[in-house]
């Protein structure tokens, strides 16, 4: 998960007896990360699993901030977000479509974010990261996309650095050689230092 400007790695474990019988917003637990999001996007997954009844009616369509800004500003927002069709994202377009500006899809979500920030292009960064995550889950490596997008610098806490393929779990003072073998994007201690209580130590 990411709250832009700060990287947060969230992981959840289930007992092996849950394999192949678990489904929902967190995935299917069948060993295939590519099908964890029903329909391929966070929005389509949410739509699939929502439930309404007489006590919880369906919500009104979401407000589109681009509508109030006019055609010129909407076009500018689209131009910012269409960078998902350029390098390095273009190699994923055939695997994970970006959708259209009228939706559904991540392009429309991105445009809404940028319009909501009055065309501040840095507001596209969360959606670019969401698209990169979808691509990674479909075996298209976009783990270091931030290196190619100047307006999305990766900010890490003092003393830590961004790594596209950092170790998970990370080495700590209490466990300098953890097992697991997974890699994640995020902020990590420099080589030779260990994470403990929110800081890096020798």
C-alpha positions as CSV (number, residue, x, y, z in Angstrom):
1,X,0.0,0.0,0.0
2,X,1.2,3.5,-0.6
3,X,0.3,6.9,0.9
4,X,2.2,8.9,-1.7
5,X,5.4,10.2,-0.4
6,X,5.7,7.5,2.2
7,X,6.0,3.8,1.4
8,X,4.2,1.3,3.5
9,X,4.5,-2.4,3.0
10,X,1.5,-4.3,4.2
11,X,1.4,-8.1,4.3
12,X,-1.1,-10.6,5.5
13,X,-0.7,-14.3,6.1
14,X,-3.4,-17.0,6.2
15,X,-3.1,-20.6,7.4
16,X,-2.5,-23.1,4.6
17,X,-5.9,-24.7,5.2
18,X,-7.4,-21.5,3.6
19,X,-5.8,-22.2,0.2
20,X,-8.2,-22.4,-2.7
21,X,-11.2,-21.6,-0.6
22,X,-10.5,-17.9,0.1
23,X,-11.8,-15.1,-2.0
24,X,-12.6,-11.4,-1.7
25,X,-10.8,-8.1,-1.8
26,X,-7.5,-9.6,-0.6
27,X,-7.4,-12.2,-3.4
28,X,-8.1,-15.8,-4.1
29,X,-5.1,-17.5,-2.3
30,X,-4.5,-19.9,-5.2
31,X,-0.8,-19.1,-5.8
32,X,-1.6,-16.9,-8.8
33,X,-1.2,-13.2,-8.0
34,X,-2.4,-12.3,-11.4
35,X,-6.1,-13.1,-10.6
36,X,-6.3,-11.5,-7.1
37,X,-8.1,-8.4,-8.4
38,X,-11.5,-9.5,-9.8
39,X,-11.8,-7.9,-13.2
40,X,-8.2,-6.7,-13.1
41,X,-8.6,-3.4,-11.3
42,X,-9.3,-2.3,-7.7
43,X,-12.5,-0.6,-8.8
44,X,-13.8,-3.7,-10.6
45,X,-13.0,-5.8,-7.6
46,X,-14.9,-3.5,-5.3
47,X,-17.9,-3.4,-7.6
48,X,-17.9,-7.2,-7.7
49,X,-17.9,-7.7,-4.0
50,X,-20.2,-4.9,-2.9
51,X,-23.6,-5.8,-1.5
52,X,-26.7,-3.6,-1.2
53,X,-30.1,-4.1,0.3
54,X,-33.0,-1.9,1.3
55,X,-31.0,-0.6,4.3
56,X,-27.9,0.2,2.2
57,X,-28.8,1.5,-1.2
58,X,-26.3,1.8,-4.0
59,X,-24.5,5.2,-3.9
60,X,-24.9,7.9,-6.4
61,X,-22.3,8.0,-9.2
62,X,-19.0,9.5,-8.0
63,X,-18.4,13.2,-8.5
64,X,-16.0,13.8,-11.5
65,X,-13.8,16.8,-10.7
66,X,-12.8,17.2,-14.3
67,X,-16.4,18.1,-15.2
68,X,-16.2,21.4,-13.4
69,X,-12.8,22.4,-14.8
70,X,-13.8,22.5,-18.4
71,X,-12.6,20.9,-21.6
72,X,-9.1,22.5,-21.7
73,X,-8.2,21.4,-18.2
74,X,-9.7,18.0,-18.8
75,X,-7.5,17.6,-21.9
76,X,-4.4,18.6,-19.8
77,X,-5.3,16.0,-17.2
78,X,-5.6,13.4,-19.9
79,X,-2.3,14.3,-21.4
80,X,-0.6,13.8,-18.0
81,X,-2.2,10.4,-17.4
82,X,-1.7,9.2,-21.0
83,X,2.0,8.8,-20.0
84,X,0.8,5.3,-19.0
85,X,1.0,4.6,-22.8
86,X,4.6,5.7,-22.9
87,X,7.9,4.2,-21.6
88,X,8.2,2.4,-19.2
89,X,4.5,1.6,-18.9
90,X,3.8,0.9,-22.6
91,X,5.2,-2.6,-22.3
92,X,2.3,-3.5,-20.1
93,X,-0.5,-1.9,-22.1
94,X,-1.2,-5.1,-24.0
95,X,-1.5,-7.1,-20.8
96,X,-3.3,-4.6,-18.5
97,X,-5.4,-2.1,-20.5
98,X,-5.6,1.5,-19.1
99,X,-9.2,1.9,-20.1
100,X,-10.7,5.1,-21.5
101,X,-11.1,8.7,-20.2
102,X,-14.8,8.0,-19.8
103,X,-14.1,4.8,-17.8
104,X,-14.0,2.3,-16.5
105,X,-10.2,1.9,-16.0
106,X,-7.2,3.4,-14.4
107,X,-6.9,6.3,-16.9
108,X,-10.2,7.8,-15.7
109,X,-9.1,7.3,-12.1
110,X,-5.9,9.1,-12.8
111,X,-7.6,12.0,-14.6
112,X,-9.9,12.4,-11.6
113,X,-7.0,12.6,-9.2
114,X,-5.2,15.2,-11.4
115,X,-8.3,17.3,-11.9
116,X,-9.0,17.2,-8.2
117,X,-5.5,18.8,-7.7
118,X,-6.1,21.5,-10.3
119,X,-3.8,19.7,-12.9
120,X,-0.9,19.1,-10.5
121,X,0.8,16.3,-12.3
122,X,2.3,14.8,-9.1
123,X,-1.3,13.8,-8.2
124,X,-1.0,11.2,-11.0
125,X,1.7,9.3,-9.0
126,X,-0.6,7.2,-6.9
127,X,-2.4,5.9,-10.0
128,X,0.8,5.4,-11.9
129,X,2.0,3.3,-9.0
130,X,-1.3,1.4,-8.9
131,X,-0.9,0.6,-12.6
132,X,2.7,-0.5,-12.1
133,X,1.4,-2.8,-9.3
134,X,-1.2,-4.4,-11.6
135,X,1.5,-4.9,-14.2
136,X,3.9,-6.5,-11.8
137,X,1.1,-8.9,-10.7
138,X,0.7,-9.8,-14.4
139,X,4.5,-10.5,-14.6
140,X,5.4,-7.3,-16.3
141,X,8.3,-5.8,-14.4
142,X,7.6,-2.1,-13.6
143,X,9.2,-2.2,-10.2
144,X,11.5,0.7,-10.9
145,X,9.1,2.9,-12.8
146,X,9.8,6.0,-10.6
147,X,13.3,6.2,-12.2
148,X,11.6,7.2,-15.5
149,X,9.1,9.7,-14.1
150,X,10.7,12.9,-13.0
151,X,7.6,14.3,-11.2
152,X,7.2,11.3,-9.0
153,X,10.4,11.3,-6.9
154,X,10.5,8.6,-4.2
155,X,10.8,10.2,-0.8
156,X,12.1,8.0,2.0
157,X,12.6,8.8,5.7
158,X,16.0,10.2,6.6
159,X,18.7,7.5,6.4
160,X,16.7,5.2,4.1
161,X,16.8,4.6,0.4
162,X,14.2,3.5,-2.2
163,X,14.7,0.0,-3.7
164,X,12.6,-1.4,-6.5
165,X,13.4,-5.0,-5.2
166,X,14.1,-4.8,-1.5
167,X,14.1,-7.8,0.8
168,X,10.9,-8.9,2.5
169,X,11.1,-9.3,5.4
170,X,13.9,-6.7,5.8
171,X,17.0,-7.4,7.9
172,X,16.7,-6.0,11.4
173,X,19.0,-5.8,14.4
174,X,17.2,-8.8,15.9
175,X,17.3,-10.8,12.7
176,X,20.1,-9.8,10.3
177,X,19.6,-12.7,7.9
178,X,15.8,-13.2,7.7
179,X,14.4,-16.0,5.5
180,X,11.6,-15.6,3.0
181,X,13.2,-14.6,-0.3
182,X,10.4,-12.2,-1.3
183,X,11.1,-8.8,-2.7
184,X,9.0,-5.6,-2.5
185,X,9.3,-2.0,-3.5
186,X,9.9,0.5,-0.7
187,X,12.3,2.3,1.6
188,X,15.1,0.3,3.1
189,X,18.2,0.7,5.2
190,X,21.5,1.1,3.2
191,X,23.5,-2.1,2.9
192,X,25.3,-2.9,6.1
193,X,22.7,-1.2,8.3
194,X,19.6,-2.8,10.0
195,X,16.1,-1.6,10.6
196,X,14.9,-1.2,14.2
197,X,12.3,1.0,15.8
198,X,11.8,3.1,12.7
199,X,15.6,3.8,12.1
200,X,18.7,2.3,10.6
201,X,21.5,1.1,12.8
202,X,25.0,-0.3,12.1
